[in-house]
Amino acid sequence: MNVVEKKPADRLQDNLAQVQRLIERHRLVEGLVHRQDMPRHDLVESIVHKQNLAELQHKLDALHPADIAYILEALPPEDRLLVWDLVKAERDGEILLEVSDAVRETLIESMDQQELVAAAEQLDADELADLAPDLPRQVVYEVMGSLDAEEREQLQSALSYRDDQVGALMDFELVKIRADVSCEVVLRYLRRFDELPEPTDKVFVIDEAGVLKGVLPLRKLLVSDPEALVEDVMATEVVAFHPDEDAEDAALAFERYDLVTAPVVDADGRLIGRLTVDEMVDVIREESESDMLNMAGLKEEEDLFAPVLDSVKNRWAWLAVNLVTAFVASRVIGAFEGSIERIVALAALMPIVAGIGGNSGNQTTTMIVRALAMGQMQASQALRLWRKELGVGLINGLVWGSALGVLAWALYGSLPLGVVMTTAMTLNLMLAATIGVFIPMTMARLGRDPAVGSSVMITACTDSGGFFIFLGLATLFLM
Amino acid sequence: MNVVEKKPADRLQDNLAQVQRLIERHRLVEGLVHRQDMPRHDLVESIVHKQNLAELQHKLDALHPADIAYILEALPPEDRLLVWDLVKAERDGEILLEVSDAVRETLIESMDQQELVAAAEQLDADELADLAPDLPRQVVYEVMGSLDAEEREQLQSALSYRDDQVGALMDFELVKIRADVSCEVVLRYLRRFDELPEPTDKVFVIDEAGVLKGVLPLRKLLVSDPEALVEDVMATEVVAFHPDEDAEDAALAFERYDLVTAPVVDADGRLIGRLTVDEMVDVIREESESDMLNMAGLKEEEDLFAPVLDSVKNRWAWLAVNLVTAFVASRVIGAFEGSIERIVALAALMPIVAGIGGNSGNQTTTMIVRALAMGQMQASQALRLWRKELGVGLINGLVWGSALGVLAWALYGSLPLGVVMTTAMTLNLMLAATIGVFIPMTMARLGRDPAVGSSVMITACTDSGGFFIFLGLATLFLM
């Protein structure tokens, strides 16, 4: 056998393309069967029919669960369910863990209770805990009944934490050793395992009460003198987590200290689980995605091929907020209709003032949301940052505002109009800087996610504010 | 000694707070020295002065390089340089690797050539390659001269790839073994190392020509019979990368297959380096951040405390684009000034149509940018997706558009105005759906990053388009 040569990304696309080709062929045959109901063709077509599906199933069996998950996500609903039916039942559980929440829902909906129980029974307690919120209650109870006491306790423990807490993400595959044995003994002990949990970069050193004393990295164990005692080789400066800790903080620590696994301890320092880098990578990915989705006013990850009405629901909330803010902005304009009637040019120029303000405010907020997410910012720095952003707004306002002021003057032949334009731009950019700093900071201080809706709120302020400033100045100085 | 008990996130904040307190105290003393020039106080103050700095230095010496990097990023420039001067010279290199690009620049600017050479000489070839683009040319040459032939070759190899290629991210710390030896021999061989590279979850199996034959995970090695041959224990289905491969694809593969390290092979299958999960985590983080920054029209990561002018430059480009598009939208309105003069309500209502379109288009694009980044979408699906988004736009347009139409009718007492409002909203949301699908798809097909500027372009289309549709309909049917 030879080492795989294809680039993983290409291999993934190839797999998907092959599956799509097989599905297409299958649909074609199906279509033929439907249209021509000549009985003597039945046999032939049903053979071809079966051949295609058998080939597809064969293909799927050879794939890594993560690759099947990828294919399921990339397929439209009807093809997705066709593939899902062909996947071997004993792989259902691990694949359900890999797919996105939105796709997982559609898959679970397509399964009956018996299938779900069979799938869930394949999983470890911590994996089951990940899946449990999406499963029907009845299924969870049934599976719980089949667990042993230790597993049931682990499952209950995992379920008792929120999704964004370390306790919900830890697993229980712990290799524990004592400090007062030699490395030789540890090596012999490890050899007794059928396999070590994946990934294993260290084993955990505990005392008789189960309290974490240190960790022994395999890369140290392997180069140590077999006679050396664990306590002399182990690392005692350990980054350990508590189950109630924030998962995002844990992910940042993994990133910062380049961890592969890390122990989780309870309030008394007893080892109760471990975190692994693969879970933390998922946290990082999800967090940055949800920031991006939230800033755009999407409630959550959306199945690309979700039914139209599901998509409408996902986007409804923020569109409604946006509608209200747009209406408010519109009323601000309405208050100045008299001025617009006299100088209609105002109507053409006002969206520029509002638009640039929104863009600039969003730039500021994006930077701050990012800094807050990385833990690089504290509330005490808000003032300093505000001063800086005001400076940026002032310069941009004067430079671009003057350019537009000159344009307005040239277009409409009114110098005062140009001056109003420049002034309004500058003031609105400074308003944008202020709002752009304080909205996310305030959200963070209130313990809310600063990414959620920041963008909509900023645009609301810079729109209404921009119209008010520009039309107000015009009314004062040009009427 | 006891295991660390503090939560990592709290510990980080504590460290930062302590450093800030020491800096503050130091500045206070400095201020006193400046103001009161009483000579007899000199001595006392200079002692206090030195004490503060000594304490700060002591504190810094005890910190992990990543923690120092965190502190440097969170401090304003003058404090940052004070701390940087106190960091031990031999740690400069590793800390420079940890800080963000923007902060790295400010630190390198503050160092003279000799300091930079000393810092760079501490690093491995692959680390040096990361730093080289930011270093003065003269420094790179000098350091290159001090490398041995193998290291120089590695450095040159690493420098020959673009930042976003696997070749630029791989390291050269390879533990290689042969397939025809026993596990016992491997264990003895490993014991001869002073230490194994971090992280090590597997060793690489090669033949006499250096061609990768498989990998031996430590978790397998440790549970295997010592007599067993490597070739019987090793994994031969290996996810291997090529140096010219895209780093983001590699990161997705790490995420998908839960890898900790993976081999990099050349075109002939020879093992030339390895990728590690910590580098891949950085890729994931950077990629999702640059998507977020790009969608907001920020050129790159910005030092929070950068001088105002640097920030202005970073945001200049997209603001300018935005200004042009806003001006175009303004001219569209200008073309309908006659209509606005007759029905001034149009001026108040038109920003609603444009604004909702922009918001909705950005929701669509964000979803697609995300799906493209995850490799979940192909060009062939554009049509299908477009139909779906059109459906979403149509429903939202009819529902919200009708609500606003009724409002407009109630406010201005004109049923035809309400109908125009509803129709314009619906059409603009369908335009937004179209643009929102095709702009990122086209960018991706042209091989460009779909996140860059998508948002600005969509807003441009929905603004100009929204004004044109609304004012055009009004002119046709209401005049």
Contacts between the chains, C-beta under 8 A, distances in Angstrom:
chain1	res1	chain2	res2	distance
A	1	B	236	4.6
A	1	B	237	7.7
A	2	B	236	7.4
A	3	B	212	5.3
A	3	B	213	6.8
A	3	B	214	6.7
A	3	B	236	6.5
A	3	B	238	5.1
A	3	B	240	5.9
A	3	B	265	7.6
A	3	B	269	6.6
A	4	B	237	6.4
A	4	B	238	6.0
A	4	B	239	6.7
A	4	B	240	6.3
A	5	B	240	7.6
A	5	B	269	7.0
A	7	B	241	7.2
A	7	B	242	6.3
A	7	B	245	5.3
A	7	B	249	6.9
A	8	B	239	5.6
A	8	B	241	7.3
A	8	B	249	6.6
A	8	B	250	7.3
A	8	B	252	7.8
A	8	B	253	3.9
A	8	B	256	7.8
A	8	B	257	7.9
A	9	B	245	7.4
A	9	B	246	6.9
A	9	B	249	3.7
A	9	B	252	7.1
A	9	B	253	7.1
A	9	B	375	6.7
A	12	B	375	6.7
A	13	B	375	7.7
A	13	B	378	7.8
A	16	B	378	7.8
A	64	B	256	7.7
A	64	B	257	6.6
A	66	B	256	4.2
A	66	B	257	6.2
A	67	B	256	7.3
A	70	B	256	7.1
A	70	B	375	7.6
A	70	B	376	7.2
A	73	B	376	5.3
A	74	B	376	5.2
A	74	B	377	7.1
A	74	B	378	7.3
A	74	B	381	7.9
A	76	B	381	7.9
A	76	B	384	6.6
A	187	B	187	7.9
A	187	B	222	7.0
A	190	B	222	4.6
A	190	B	223	6.3
A	191	B	222	6.8
A	191	B	223	5.8
A	191	B	224	7.7
A	192	B	223	7.9
A	193	B	222	7.9
A	193	B	223	5.0
A	194	B	223	6.8
A	195	B	219	6.7
A	195	B	220	7.5
A	195	B	223	5.9
A	196	B	219	3.8
A	196	B	222	6.3
A	196	B	223	6.2
A	197	B	219	7.7
A	198	B	219	6.6
A	198	B	258	7.2
A	199	B	201	5.7
A	199	B	219	7.5
A	199	B	258	7.2
A	199	B	260	5.1
A	200	B	201	7.7
A	200	B	218	7.4
A	200	B	219	4.8
A	201	B	199	5.7
A	201	B	200	7.7
A	201	B	201	6.0
A	201	B	260	7.1
A	212	B	3	5.3
A	213	B	3	6.7
A	214	B	3	6.7
A	218	B	200	7.4
A	218	B	218	5.1
A	218	B	222	7.2
A	219	B	195	6.7
A	219	B	196	3.8
A	219	B	197	7.7
A	219	B	198	6.7
A	219	B	199	7.6
A	219	B	200	4.8
A	219	B	218	8.0
A	220	B	195	7.4
A	222	B	187	7.0
A	222	B	190	4.6
A	222	B	191	6.7
A	222	B	193	7.9
A	222	B	196	6.3
A	222	B	218	7.2
A	223	B	190	6.3
A	223	B	191	5.7
A	223	B	192	7.9
A	223	B	193	5.0
A	223	B	194	6.8
A	223	B	195	5.9
A	223	B	196	6.2
A	224	B	191	7.7
A	236	B	1	4.7
A	236	B	2	7.5
A	236	B	3	6.5
A	237	B	1	7.9
A	237	B	4	6.3
A	238	B	3	5.1
A	238	B	4	6.0
A	239	B	4	6.7
A	239	B	8	5.7
A	240	B	3	5.9
A	240	B	4	6.3
A	240	B	5	7.6
A	241	B	7	7.2
A	241	B	8	7.2
A	242	B	7	6.2
A	245	B	7	5.3
A	245	B	9	7.4
A	246	B	9	6.9
A	249	B	7	6.9
A	249	B	8	6.6
A	249	B	9	3.7
A	250	B	8	7.3
A	252	B	8	7.8
A	252	B	9	7.0
A	253	B	8	3.9
A	253	B	9	7.1
A	254	B	281	7.4
A	255	B	278	7.7
A	255	B	281	5.3
A	255	B	282	7.4
A	255	B	285	6.8
A	256	B	8	7.8
A	256	B	64	7.7
A	256	B	66	4.2
A	256	B	67	7.3
A	256	B	70	7.0
A	257	B	8	7.9
A	257	B	64	6.5
A	257	B	66	6.1
A	258	B	198	7.1
A	258	B	199	7.2
A	258	B	278	4.0
A	260	B	199	5.1
A	260	B	201	7.1
A	260	B	260	5.7
A	260	B	277	6.9
A	265	B	3	7.6
A	269	B	3	6.6
A	269	B	5	7.0
A	277	B	260	6.9
A	277	B	277	5.5
A	277	B	281	7.5
A	278	B	255	7.7
A	278	B	258	4.0
A	280	B	281	7.7
A	281	B	254	7.4
A	281	B	255	5.4
A	281	B	277	7.5
A	281	B	280	7.8
A	281	B	281	6.1
A	281	B	284	6.6
A	282	B	255	7.5
A	284	B	281	6.6
A	284	B	284	5.9
A	284	B	285	6.1
A	284	B	288	7.8
A	285	B	255	6.8
A	285	B	284	6.1
A	285	B	288	7.1
A	288	B	284	7.8
A	288	B	285	7.1
A	288	B	288	3.5
A	288	B	289	6.7
A	288	B	292	7.0
A	289	B	288	6.7
A	289	B	370	6.2
A	291	B	292	6.3
A	292	B	288	7.0
A	292	B	291	6.4
A	292	B	292	5.2
A	292	B	295	7.2
A	292	B	366	6.1
A	292	B	369	7.9
A	292	B	370	6.7
A	293	B	366	6.2
A	293	B	367	7.8
A	293	B	370	7.3
A	295	B	292	7.2
A	295	B	295	7.8
A	295	B	296	7.8
A	295	B	366	8.0
A	296	B	295	7.8
A	296	B	362	5.1
A	296	B	363	5.4
A	296	B	365	7.8
A	296	B	366	3.8
A	297	B	359	6.3
A	297	B	362	7.6
A	297	B	363	6.0
A	298	B	363	5.4
A	298	B	366	6.2
A	298	B	367	6.8
A	301	B	370	8.0
A	302	B	367	5.8
A	304	B	367	7.0
A	304	B	371	5.4
A	304	B	376	6.7
A	304	B	377	6.7
A	304	B	381	7.7
A	304	B	385	6.6
A	305	B	384	7.5
A	305	B	385	7.9
A	305	B	388	7.2
A	308	B	388	5.9
A	308	B	391	4.0
A	308	B	392	5.5
A	308	B	395	6.7
A	309	B	395	7.6
A	311	B	388	7.0
A	311	B	389	8.0
A	311	B	392	4.9
A	312	B	392	5.5
A	312	B	395	5.3
A	312	B	396	6.3
A	315	B	360	7.2
A	315	B	363	5.1
A	315	B	392	7.1
A	315	B	396	7.4
A	316	B	396	7.9
A	318	B	359	7.3
A	318	B	363	7.7
A	319	B	356	6.9
A	319	B	359	6.4
A	319	B	360	6.5
A	319	B	363	7.9
A	319	B	396	6.3
A	319	B	400	6.7
A	320	B	400	7.7
A	322	B	355	6.8
A	322	B	356	6.1
A	322	B	359	4.7
A	323	B	352	7.6
A	323	B	356	6.2
A	323	B	400	5.7
A	323	B	403	7.6
A	323	B	404	7.2
A	326	B	351	6.6
A	326	B	352	4.3
A	326	B	355	4.4
A	326	B	356	6.1
A	327	B	352	6.4
A	327	B	404	7.4
A	327	B	407	7.2
A	329	B	351	5.9
A	329	B	352	7.6
A	329	B	355	7.4
A	330	B	348	4.9
A	330	B	349	6.0
A	330	B	351	6.2
A	330	B	352	5.2
A	331	B	348	7.4
A	333	B	347	6.0
A	333	B	348	4.1
A	333	B	351	7.0
A	334	B	345	7.7
A	334	B	348	4.3
A	334	B	411	7.7
A	337	B	344	4.7
A	337	B	345	7.3
A	337	B	347	7.2
A	337	B	348	6.5
A	340	B	340	7.2
A	340	B	344	5.4
A	340	B	347	5.0
A	341	B	341	7.1
A	341	B	344	4.9
A	344	B	337	4.7
A	344	B	340	5.4
A	344	B	341	4.9
A	345	B	334	7.7
A	345	B	337	7.3
A	346	B	347	7.8
A	347	B	333	6.0
A	347	B	337	7.2
A	347	B	340	5.0
A	347	B	344	8.0
A	347	B	346	7.8
A	347	B	347	3.9
A	347	B	350	7.9
A	348	B	330	4.9
A	348	B	331	7.4
A	348	B	333	4.1
A	348	B	334	4.4
A	348	B	337	6.6
A	349	B	330	6.0
A	350	B	347	7.9
A	351	B	326	6.6
A	351	B	329	5.9
A	351	B	330	6.2
A	351	B	333	7.0
A	351	B	351	6.1
A	351	B	354	7.1
A	351	B	463	6.9
A	351	B	467	7.7
A	352	B	323	7.5
A	352	B	326	4.3
A	352	B	327	6.4
A	352	B	329	7.6
A	352	B	330	5.2
A	354	B	351	7.1
A	355	B	322	6.8
A	355	B	326	4.4
A	355	B	329	7.4
A	355	B	459	7.5
A	355	B	463	6.9
A	356	B	319	6.8
A	356	B	322	6.1
A	356	B	323	6.2
A	356	B	326	6.1
A	359	B	297	6.3
A	359	B	318	7.2
A	359	B	319	6.4
A	359	B	322	4.7
A	359	B	456	7.4
A	360	B	315	7.3
A	360	B	319	6.5
A	362	B	296	5.1
A	362	B	297	7.6
A	363	B	296	5.4
A	363	B	297	6.0
A	363	B	298	5.4
A	363	B	315	5.2
A	363	B	318	7.7
A	363	B	319	7.9
A	365	B	296	7.8
A	366	B	292	6.2
A	366	B	293	6.2
A	366	B	296	3.8
A	366	B	298	6.2
A	367	B	293	7.8
A	367	B	298	6.8
A	367	B	302	5.8
A	367	B	304	7.0
A	369	B	292	7.9
A	370	B	289	6.1
A	370	B	292	6.7
A	370	B	293	7.3
A	370	B	301	8.0
A	371	B	304	5.4
A	375	B	9	6.7
A	375	B	12	6.7
A	375	B	13	7.8
A	375	B	70	7.6
A	376	B	70	7.2
A	376	B	73	5.3
A	376	B	74	5.3
A	376	B	304	6.7
A	377	B	74	7.1
A	377	B	304	6.7
A	378	B	13	7.7
A	378	B	16	7.7
A	378	B	74	7.3
A	381	B	74	7.9
A	381	B	76	7.9
A	381	B	304	7.7
A	384	B	76	6.5
A	384	B	305	7.5
A	385	B	304	6.6
A	385	B	305	7.9
A	388	B	305	7.2
A	388	B	308	5.9
A	388	B	311	7.0
A	389	B	311	8.0
A	391	B	308	4.0
A	392	B	308	5.5
A	392	B	311	4.8
A	392	B	312	5.4
A	392	B	315	7.1
A	395	B	308	6.7
A	395	B	309	7.6
A	395	B	312	5.3
A	396	B	312	6.3
A	396	B	315	7.4
A	396	B	316	7.9
A	396	B	319	6.3
A	400	B	319	6.6
A	400	B	320	7.7
A	400	B	323	5.7
A	403	B	323	7.6
A	404	B	323	7.1
A	404	B	327	7.4
A	407	B	327	7.2
A	411	B	334	7.7
A	456	B	359	7.4
A	459	B	355	7.5
A	463	B	351	6.9
A	463	B	355	6.9
A	467	B	351	7.7
